[in-house]
Each structure stands twice: as structure tokens, then as C-alpha cells.
Amino acid sequence: MDSKKIRQDFPVLLSSNAIYFDSACTSLKPRAVIEAEARYYNELSACAGRSAHTLAKKTGECFEAAREKVAKFVGAKPEEVAFTKNTTEALNLVVRSLNYASRRKIVTTPLEHHSLLLPIMEQERRGIAKMEMLGVSADGSIEESALQAIDKSTALVAVHHTTNTTGMHAPLEKIMKAAHDAGALVLVDGAQGVPHSRVDFRKLGADFLAFSGHKMCGPTGIGCLVGRKEAFEKLDTFIVGGETVETVSLQGVKWKEAPKRFEAGIQNYSGALGLSAACDYLGKIGMQNVEEHEKRMAEKLISTIQSVPGATIYGNADAKKRCALVSFNLKGVSAHQVALMCDNLSKIALRSGVFCAEPAANQLGFGKGAARASIYIYNTEEEIKVFGEALQKIAKLG
């Protein structure tokens, strides 16, 4: 793939000289996605599933076509894809809707994003479920010996595909086997996985997969929960209202089947069209090519940071075990200073802090914050070179 050519598709990169190394927070949007969103407002602008007029019918057709496109992108069936606001809502939907009457334990890791940890912690705080952590080694790897924590009392195993702190991948195949052998369901947080890896829901073997559009060149405010039919049936209602029901009387309600049962109210039709366009865009590039590009860039990024005096990289530094995301610190210079100076010196956009994963930051050794560089399809080796030059200057301040 040609990153320099790809850059021409992103208006933000054409209108600024920014070196955007913050795609783990949110990715930039290509023109095709922006135009797809505008198409809804310019050509449709109606509600799906309610009125019988032409614009409403076309809106419904486009909305369902978007569902089909997104489902195909992640190797799922359309009826297995529920649109949500984002990954956070999708994760909450599962954690807060599952019945814990007979199995009370939720197994997770301290490496998870707050979007996954907080719903689990809330269920424990309310006395609904009990949280148990898998052990994590010093390099950020999940200890396979800790999988014995997954037992017959486990209702749900909730874990990342790829972390947002180190870019490392969870041993999902082994976690999946341990969970299913114990009769537990598996929820995978794919927010950092789906944009950067080939993810096939069928081959993955998970019961649920959550991800967001805005991290994969799509719009903000749209995400998905992918679930097996049998797994969806184990979830109670979450947000209820219009479009979730077949019939309503004061004596009772007949709910629609999933995924419609989980799509209450007016949907983000423009966002769905934009996400569909993002799937098209990444599909044309090829996720295999995206992965290969990121492996090359990860190697370059890691070696560049390692060459800076006083630099510390968190997590395993093997590029084969992570996507092109690196959290790091420079000795004697705060993470926020590093990010601000990179912006001021070379217009390099970094993230700094604990990345909405404070327990993970503490576990990995940067409880007071780190800087994070995260790279995507539009980034080049030349940009990493500029980044390295900026870090060398900043390191001298320490």
C-alpha cells in the first residue's frame, strides 16, 4: 500500500501540515466517508422503519445495506450486528444486560479500557456480579497460567483484542477455549483491534465483539455490537423505546428480536452510511496490507524511540506482538511536556496521560502518565524520522 497516495484522501492532512500520531484516540476521516455522511442529509434525511413514504423507505434500505456491509467486513451475518453509539455503549449493553443469577463472576484484566472496566465495576458495586482479574506479567502479557480463574462460576470473560496502552494482543484463542470449556460467554473489546487487524467474527469464536467507527476511518457516534444469535438471546433489554418492540399494551410488551431489540429510537443513519463507506475504504486497501504496513511502521517507531537517550517503552518491545502503537516516557521530561513540545516543534499530534486506562497505566509502570504515538494507514517513515528528531531535542531538556 502507498501511504503517500492514501494521504491524498484525507482533507485534514491536505489542509494542515500536521503529523497525526493519535489514531488510537480517533482516526482521521477520508473524503469518501465524509461524502457518505453528507449523502444522508442531502438525499434522504428521513427516518427508517416508521413512515411509508419514499424517502423513509430509501433511508431504511440504505441503513440495512450499511448493516450488511459492516457485517461482511467483520465476518458476521447482518442479523448479528446491532448498531450502537460507540464501543462503550456496546460493552455496557452486554455487561449490564446479562443475567448473573446462576453465575456471578466476570473475569477480566487490569489492562482494559475504562469503557470495559467501569461497567464491570458497577455490577460489582451494586452486588450483581463479582469481578476477578487475570494476572499480567511485567511486559504487559496476560499470564496463561491465570486462565484457571475462569471456572464454572464465570458468567462472562471480558477482554481486549488489542490494548490501547501497549498495542499488544490478547491470547484470545486460549482465553476463548478456557471460557467456553467452563460454559462462560466471551466479550471482546475490538476498539483497537478491528481498525488494525483482520478480524473475522466467525473465526474469532467470541460470543460478542464490540467496536467503534471513529477509530477505523468512520464517523464519531456510531459503533457496533456483534453477537451470536444464541448469545444475544441471553441479554435482557437495555435501552428501550421506539423500534425495539413489535406490540405494546399496558399489560405487556412483545419485543423485537436482536439486533433490533437493542436499537432504540432514531438511529445515526448518517453515521451508519459513513461507517459502511469506511468499511469499503479499508476493504479496498486490504486489511492484510494494513497489518503489514503497521508491522513495518511499528519496528521503525520502536527503534526510533529506543534510540533516544532516557527513553522508556512500556510493554513488550517486539513489533510482532503489537500494532503500531507505543506508549513511552523520556527521563526528566513529563509526558504532557513531550506531547506539547512535539506539537510546537514539528506539529506532531500525540496523546499524553493514562489513556482512559488508569489501572493499566499503574500495572505497566506509568501511573503518572506517558506519551503515546499511534500510527495508521496515512503515516509514513518520513514522519517517524521527523518525530525522532523532535524527541532527540526534547530529551536534552531532561
C-alpha atoms as one frame of an Amber mdcrd trajectory, in Angstrom:
protein
   0.000   0.000   0.000   1.120   3.546  -0.747   0.672   5.747   2.329   1.669
   8.865   0.435  -1.123   8.247  -2.062  -3.584   7.377   0.708  -2.869  10.712
   2.394  -4.472  12.490  -0.556  -7.838  11.041   0.503  -7.811  12.830   3.876
  -8.867  16.510   3.768  -7.371  17.261   7.196  -3.922  16.225   6.008  -4.266
  18.376   2.897  -5.340  21.446   4.867  -2.662  21.217   7.561   0.944  20.157
   7.979   0.168  18.021  10.989   1.899  14.716  11.642  -1.017  12.831  13.101
   0.188  10.172  15.569  -3.047   9.953  17.594  -5.128   7.429  15.663  -5.615
   5.203  18.713  -7.694   8.060  20.119  -9.566   8.681  16.878  -8.598   8.184
  13.253  -8.809  10.785  10.521 -11.677  10.525   8.033 -11.270  10.059   4.261
 -13.304  12.069   1.793 -15.414   9.026   0.872 -16.685   8.745   4.443 -17.441
  12.447   4.727 -19.359  12.337   1.443 -21.325   9.257   2.538 -22.462  11.042
   5.692 -23.423  14.130   3.695 -25.386  11.935   1.292 -27.864  11.083   4.041
 -28.588  14.748   4.760 -28.531  15.814   1.122 -30.562  12.980  -0.399 -32.512
  11.205   2.375 -32.836  12.961   5.747 -35.801  10.795   6.785 -36.434   8.110
   9.430 -36.148   4.406   8.740 -38.745   1.896   9.828 -41.578   4.309  10.533
 -43.169   6.160   7.654 -44.249   4.590   4.386 -43.159   7.370   2.032 -40.337
   7.044  -0.490 -37.649   8.885   1.461 -38.307   6.775   4.557 -38.131   3.569
   2.515 -34.847   4.640   0.918 -33.438   5.544   4.317 -34.367   2.094   5.619
 -32.814   0.405   2.608 -29.562   2.349   2.993 -29.465   1.679   6.739 -29.851
  -2.068   6.259 -27.370  -2.052   3.365 -24.883  -0.404   5.748 -25.522  -3.161
   8.295 -24.793  -5.774   5.630 -21.564  -4.018   4.618 -20.305  -3.732   8.198
 -21.251  -7.350   8.932 -19.314  -8.561   5.900 -16.270  -6.520   6.940 -16.013
  -8.366  10.284 -17.133 -11.777   9.001 -20.585 -11.732  10.577 -24.194 -12.013
   9.422 -26.350  -8.845   9.228 -28.673 -10.193  11.920 -25.644 -10.451  14.218
 -24.844  -6.721  14.064 -26.522  -4.190  16.357 -25.667  -0.531  15.806 -24.666
   1.333  18.955 -23.355   4.807  19.752 -19.797   3.532  20.213 -17.756   0.711
  21.751 -18.602   1.997  25.240 -22.333   1.534  24.714 -21.788  -1.889  23.152
 -19.704  -3.066  26.124 -22.218  -1.667  28.611 -25.025  -3.391  26.752 -23.508
  -6.821  27.346 -22.125  -6.321  30.854 -25.250  -4.597  32.176 -27.827  -6.840
  30.442 -26.519 -10.331  31.171 -28.219 -12.379  33.884 -25.872 -13.214  36.769
 -28.354 -15.182  38.877 -26.635 -18.570  38.493 -23.105 -17.465  37.581 -21.883
 -14.314  39.308 -18.277 -13.951  38.182 -16.931 -11.669  35.451 -13.301 -12.324
  34.565 -11.280  -9.516  33.009  -7.770  -7.976  33.168  -6.272  -4.802  34.673
  -5.223  -3.825  31.134  -8.733  -2.912  29.991 -10.002   0.497  28.913 -12.302
   2.232  31.385 -15.166   1.602  28.920 -14.960  -2.072  29.815 -13.721  -1.913
  33.397 -16.268   0.594  34.694 -19.434  -1.343  33.714 -17.955  -4.438  35.382
 -17.033  -2.456  38.487 -20.559  -1.043  38.599 -22.064  -4.522  38.512 -19.835
  -5.490  41.436 -20.617  -2.280  43.349 -24.317  -2.989  43.031 -23.868  -6.559
  44.272 -24.963  -8.020  40.935 -21.701  -9.679  39.915 -18.175 -10.302  41.187
 -15.090  -9.134  39.290 -11.921 -11.219  39.114  -8.672 -10.239  37.380  -6.372
 -12.370  35.252  -2.705 -11.979  36.122  -0.496  -9.825  33.910   3.298 -10.087
  33.548   5.714  -7.164  33.714   5.835  -6.828  29.916   2.051  -6.432  29.636
   1.265 -10.020  28.622  -1.662 -11.932  30.102  -0.300 -14.852  32.103  -1.732
 -18.037  30.623  -1.444 -19.813  33.979  -4.005 -17.303  35.285  -6.694 -18.683
  32.965  -7.611 -21.181  35.669  -9.547 -18.286  37.224 -12.151 -18.970  34.523
 -14.339 -21.648  36.099 -17.926 -22.878  36.356 -18.917 -19.794  38.359 -17.875
 -17.491  35.498 -20.685 -15.884  33.519 -18.572 -13.657  31.300 -14.959 -13.194
  30.255 -14.441  -9.637  29.015 -11.118  -8.824  27.394  -9.417  -6.653  24.780
  -8.380  -7.753  21.317  -5.575  -5.145  21.342  -4.765  -2.796  24.217  -4.767
   0.979  23.855  -1.757   1.291  26.182   0.794  -1.020  24.543  -0.846  -2.117
  21.293  -0.303  -5.734  22.348  -2.748  -8.509  21.506  -4.528 -10.758  23.996
  -4.130 -14.573  23.635  -7.740 -14.799  22.530  -7.683 -18.366  21.253  -6.611
 -19.722  24.643  -8.954 -17.392  26.540 -11.833 -18.448  24.303 -11.180 -22.151
  24.908 -10.916 -21.743  28.684 -14.128 -19.712  28.785 -16.205 -21.964  26.576
 -14.940 -25.112  28.328 -16.278 -23.538  31.529 -19.589 -22.571  29.883 -18.886
 -18.827  30.054 -19.548 -16.207  27.383 -16.729 -14.110  25.886 -16.960 -10.383
  25.154 -14.090  -8.939  23.088 -13.358  -5.213  23.106 -12.304  -4.731  19.486
 -11.970  -0.937  19.549  -8.225  -1.138  18.814  -8.372  -4.496  17.038 -10.897
  -4.111  14.227  -9.240  -0.977  12.721  -5.756  -2.501  12.627  -6.173  -6.270
  12.159  -8.120  -8.716  10.068 -10.959  -9.668  12.418 -13.330 -12.435  11.350
 -16.107 -12.907  13.903 -16.714 -16.496  12.846 -13.061 -17.500  13.133 -12.555
 -15.428  16.267 -15.006 -17.622  18.155 -16.187 -14.905  20.546 -19.798 -14.560
  21.651 -19.687 -10.766  21.399 -17.418  -8.266  19.640 -17.622  -4.505  20.222
 -16.006  -1.783  18.119 -16.343   1.879  17.074 -16.469   3.567  13.698 -14.354
   6.572  14.580 -11.171   4.546  15.139 -11.391   2.909  11.688 -11.774   5.970
   9.418 -15.501   6.160  10.143 -17.637   8.835  11.816 -17.960   9.538  15.519
 -21.154   8.491  17.280 -21.509   5.087  15.599 -20.331   1.666  16.741 -21.424
  -1.954  16.724 -22.067  -4.908  18.956 -21.678  -8.140  17.033 -23.185 -11.162
  18.740 -24.094 -14.756  18.061 -27.864 -15.289  17.952 -27.736 -17.596  20.975
 -25.648 -15.072  22.897 -27.958 -12.161  22.048 -30.865 -14.174  23.448 -29.140
 -14.269  26.837 -29.254 -10.463  27.124 -32.131  -8.632  28.752 -33.418  -5.311
  27.424 -31.033  -2.366  27.776 -32.253   0.966  26.377 -35.880   0.606  25.328
 -38.269   2.689  23.271 -39.391   3.128  19.688 -38.303   0.481  17.173 -37.471
  -2.114  19.856 -40.990  -3.550  20.022 -43.497  -5.489  17.925 -46.534  -4.553
  20.018 -47.198  -2.616  23.221 -50.164  -2.690  25.595 -50.477  -1.631  29.194
 -50.483  -5.316  30.061 -47.223  -6.208  28.356 -44.729  -5.827  25.526 -43.612
  -8.082  22.699 -40.001  -7.246  21.922 -38.356  -7.481  18.532 -35.582  -9.987
  18.021 -31.949  -8.917  18.097 -30.393  -6.787  16.742 -33.470  -4.518  16.506
 -34.305  -5.120  20.184 -31.151  -3.188  21.060 -31.602  -0.253  18.653 -33.973
   2.082  20.476 -35.130   5.341  18.951 -33.902   7.272  15.947 -30.632   5.813
  14.735 -27.479   7.514  13.496 -28.349   6.930   9.844 -25.633   9.223   8.513
 -23.111   7.536  10.803 -24.121   4.096   9.557 -23.646   5.210   5.955 -20.284
   6.706   6.894 -19.190   3.517   8.674 -20.244   1.495   5.649 -18.071   3.741
   3.475 -15.162   3.286   5.900 -15.516  -0.487   5.566 -15.433  -0.074   1.790
 -12.385   2.149   2.017 -10.384  -0.182   4.271 -11.598  -3.180   2.287 -10.133
  -1.767  -0.913  -6.794  -1.202   0.809  -6.987  -4.692   2.294  -6.644  -5.402
   5.998  -3.699  -7.693   5.286  -1.927  -4.701   3.764  -2.906  -2.570   6.769
  -1.374  -5.152   9.122   1.838  -5.425   7.114   2.178  -1.633   6.959   1.715
  -1.387  10.721   4.315  -4.075  11.436   6.883  -2.165   9.383   5.941   1.126
  10.996   5.938  -0.404  14.494   9.516  -1.617  14.020  10.591   1.815  12.803
   8.715   3.607  15.590  10.101   1.388  18.348  13.692   1.629  17.131  13.350
   5.414  16.782  12.148   5.842  20.360  14.722   3.382  21.700  17.491   5.472
  20.118  16.530   8.484  22.258  18.586   8.811  25.475  16.482   8.160  28.570
  13.507   6.713  26.700  11.352   4.003  28.285   8.873   1.965  26.215   6.021
   0.210  28.036   5.008  -3.325  27.172   6.854  -5.883  25.085   9.028  -4.063
  22.539   8.685  -6.829  19.927   6.880  -5.247  16.936   5.423  -8.651  16.022
   3.410  -8.643  19.233   1.711  -5.272  18.820   0.183  -2.845  16.360   1.906
   0.468  15.554   1.197   1.990  18.960   3.860   2.855  21.515   3.495   4.390
  24.974   6.731   5.841  26.298   8.379   8.363  28.593  11.554  10.416  28.410
  13.674  10.743  31.547  13.275  14.098  33.258  10.516  15.372  30.940   6.830
  14.901  31.755   4.594  13.141  29.273   2.482  16.251  28.788   5.601  18.304
  28.093   6.699  15.774  25.493   3.328  15.958  23.750   3.180  19.761  23.844
   6.735  20.173  22.593   6.250  17.675  19.767   3.266  19.744  18.663   5.132
  23.043  18.980   8.363  21.863  17.363   7.063  19.753  14.483   3.227  19.779
  14.564   3.242  16.179  15.755  -0.054  15.151  17.382   0.477  12.739  20.295
  -1.670  11.642  23.226  -0.425  12.021  26.789  -1.844  10.806  30.102  -3.161
   7.406  31.179  -5.353   6.918  28.087  -8.630   6.169  29.902  -6.940   3.055
  31.299  -5.581   4.121  34.688  -5.294   0.623  36.228  -3.394  -0.481  33.112
  -1.081   2.523  33.399  -0.343   1.657  37.026   0.174  -2.002  36.167   2.646
  -1.112  33.411   4.544   1.474  35.423   3.354   4.851  34.160   0.718   5.758
  36.713   1.599   9.434  36.375   1.172   9.328  32.609   3.036   8.576  29.395
   3.160   9.879  25.850   1.613   7.710  23.154   2.342   7.612  19.436  -0.177
   5.639  17.394   0.192   5.211  13.652  -2.241   4.301  10.885  -2.551   3.897
   7.137  -1.761   7.532   6.286   1.505   7.745   8.211   4.951   7.458   6.625
   8.507   6.593   7.614   9.491  10.184   6.863   7.112  11.324   9.601   8.701
   8.918  12.068  12.090  10.406  11.182  10.798  13.910  11.995   9.342  12.519
  15.213  12.686  11.043  16.196  14.466  14.340  15.577  11.957  16.129  17.798
  12.392  13.572  20.594  16.166  13.918  20.457  15.814  17.680  21.038  13.287
  17.212  23.846  15.401  14.555  25.586  18.206  17.067  26.067  15.933  19.033
  28.411  15.926  16.129  30.856
